[in-house]
């Protein structure tokens, strides 16, 4: 009897220990809520065996560790933690921690430029944030960041809708700073939707609140917003007044924004025809540490000189603008490459985490198999199959969405590149003296335009060769015709013996590809490519040995 009583007491103590919550978790949770994540990180570091916690405490630990890791930008450690927290809170009635977990997951996805995935998490959090247990602070955050991600995807109507909801919450909280942020977000959405009067209205309301509550640090931002709206409306005189107001409220040490304002004044004086003032503020904006402001300075000053009919000076400043623009594009490509490498590492770690979780699950099932009867074994096997089936299906869906997103991003980049190139060529056509330079820029641009195709298709290799489809060749031919004034049509009219494949070789020569690169593309030996080029030059174009095919096509 005593042995049974002792055994029952031990079992009761064990169950009591399992159900007791570690006070360190609650303390860390309070610190995170108070935005003291560094202190929370120290507490979590002292927890050595979180696996011994109950399911609810393990989920809370995973959420807190994920929030701390995001604060410290240790994003590669978050996926497994968030998976544990999401699995638990989605199945529970704890809407407060579910909203926090979904918000953290959305912010991590946004950090890796996965805006569609981030929006999915924010939208999932929205209905839970309306629960009575969730505070207005989290409601405000979810709606605000849903609007920010919507703007990234150029969904400005959704941006306005979420920001208006955030504004209602900020007013209910009686938080003037949050109210101003939401008003600015709404004005931003109207501005980029072309509704300038609405953008002005919300900016004026924000201005009134700032003056009412003496939030003077917000004034430069508000005056800059006014200046941007009036510039879009073409009211440069009124925009100048707001630039001056913004300058008066800038700290003397804020050299970046001050020089930026001077550059804006130079551009607006140029639009107003006050060229002396434009020249004065152009030089006053030196030195300008921001490359984008430098680019705008030279572009606007070239436009001003062109309006003054000082074409030589306009050409000089346009060349400087082109140099800065090229350096910005090169830096952007480098940063994009670094971001892609980081994303690749993250995805690889993500896959490793999933694999590790699968291995752990497999180990558990193996233990169950040892201690279970045959019926339990069949149930576990069916469960494993179902888990892997759903996981693989979910992974395929995610990969398909990522591929669609990458394709849309590439199309958007190509469209932006096309738009910039048209604007760039339009500017160069203003100056008659740039004809020779124009030809060189066209050749470089043609190679750069088709380089994106080479980058896309160059990764799909077979036996070291690049595989081009007829559609890819059509794009390259269309690019050549668009840039070089119907290049292939004029070439075929001048030399009727050229067939379709000959024209492709001519396009590759126009792209300044080496014979080795042509051999990879055409799946031939380098000597065969060399003979083919020689046959085109001599037999079909009729050029003698005094001029190469490259020289003949360069100015064609």
Helices and strands as residue ranges (DSSP letters): H 2-19, H 23-33, H 37-45, G 50-52, H 55-71, G 75-77, H 78-90, H 95-111, H 115-129, H 136-152, H 156-173, H 176-192, H 196-212, G 216-218, H 219-233, H 236-248, H 255-271, H 275-284, H 291-307, H 311-371, H 374-428, G 432-434, H 435-458, E 461-462, E 465-466, H 470-483, H 487-494, H 500-510, H 515-522, H 526-535, I 536-540, H 549-554
